[in-house]
Amino acid sequence: MTRCTYPVAVVDGWHWAAAILVALLLAVLVLLWYDALRERPGWSLARATKRAAPATLVIPAGFIGALLLPLWVGGILIVVPLVVIGAMALAS
């Protein structure tokens, strides 16, 4: 019998729920940032899109991170975008 010597990620329903929630929150955060870039004076739509496009890579990275890392890391990945979105809402 072979024993596994490396940690294996346990992906259950809570991990999937956290990953989906992280992806949605990060998508909202990226869209809010894109909207803020578009509203800057003197910025064209193309310039704002070009600047915000690399930020979309954080969405799948957060999804995979919440799915494969321990659940408490997924909780942190949920709380951080919530705080940032709340701060952006209060600032406007």
C-alpha positions in Angstrom: 0.0 0.0 0.0 1.4 3.3 -1.1 1.0 6.3 1.3 0.6 9.8 -0.1 3.4 12.0 1.2 2.1 15.3 -0.1 -1.0 17.2 0.9 -4.0 16.6 -1.3 -6.6 19.4 -1.7 -10.0 18.4 -0.5 -12.5 20.1 -2.9 -16.0 19.9 -1.4 -19.1 22.0 -1.8 -17.9 24.8 0.5 -14.7 25.2 -1.6 -16.9 25.5 -4.8 -19.2 28.0 -3.1 -16.2 30.1 -1.9 -14.6 29.9 -5.3 -17.7 31.1 -7.1 -18.3 33.9 -4.6 -14.6 35.0 -5.0 -14.9 35.0 -8.8 -18.1 37.1 -8.6 -16.7 39.6 -6.2 -13.4 40.0 -8.1 -15.4 40.5 -11.3 -17.4 43.3 -9.6 -14.2 44.8 -8.3 -12.6 44.8 -11.8 -15.7 46.2 -13.4 -15.8 49.0 -10.8 -12.2 49.8 -11.4 -12.8 49.8 -15.1 -15.7 52.2 -14.7 -13.5 54.5 -12.6 -10.8 54.5 -15.3 -13.4 55.3 -18.0 -14.6 58.3 -16.0 -11.2 59.9 -15.7 -11.0 63.2 -17.6 -9.0 62.8 -20.8 -9.1 59.0 -20.8 -10.5 57.3 -23.9 -12.5 54.1 -23.8 -9.6 52.3 -25.5 -7.0 53.6 -23.0 -9.2 52.5 -20.0 -9.8 49.1 -21.5 -6.1 48.6 -22.2 -5.2 49.5 -18.7 -7.9 47.4 -17.0 -7.6 44.3 -19.3 -4.6 42.7 -17.3 -6.7 43.0 -14.1 -9.1 40.4 -15.5 -6.5 37.7 -14.9 -7.1 38.1 -11.1 -10.6 36.5 -11.5 -9.5 33.0 -12.5 -6.5 33.2 -10.2 -8.8 33.9 -7.3 -11.2 31.2 -8.3 -8.5 28.6 -8.5 -6.9 29.8 -5.2 -10.2 29.6 -3.4 -10.9 26.2 -4.9 -7.6 24.5 -4.1 -6.3 26.3 -1.0 -7.6 25.8 2.5 -11.1 27.1 3.3 -9.8 29.9 5.6 -7.8 31.3 2.6 -11.0 31.3 0.6 -12.5 33.3 3.5 -9.8 35.9 3.2 -10.2 36.0 -0.5 -13.9 36.8 0.1 -13.4 39.4 2.8 -10.7 41.4 1.0 -12.8 42.3 -2.1 -15.8 42.9 0.1 -13.9 45.5 2.1 -12.5 47.1 -1.0 -15.9 47.3 -2.7 -17.4 48.8 0.5 -14.6 51.4 0.6 -15.2 52.3 -3.0 -19.0 52.6 -2.3 -18.4 54.9 0.7 -15.9 57.0 -1.2 -18.3 57.8 -4.1 
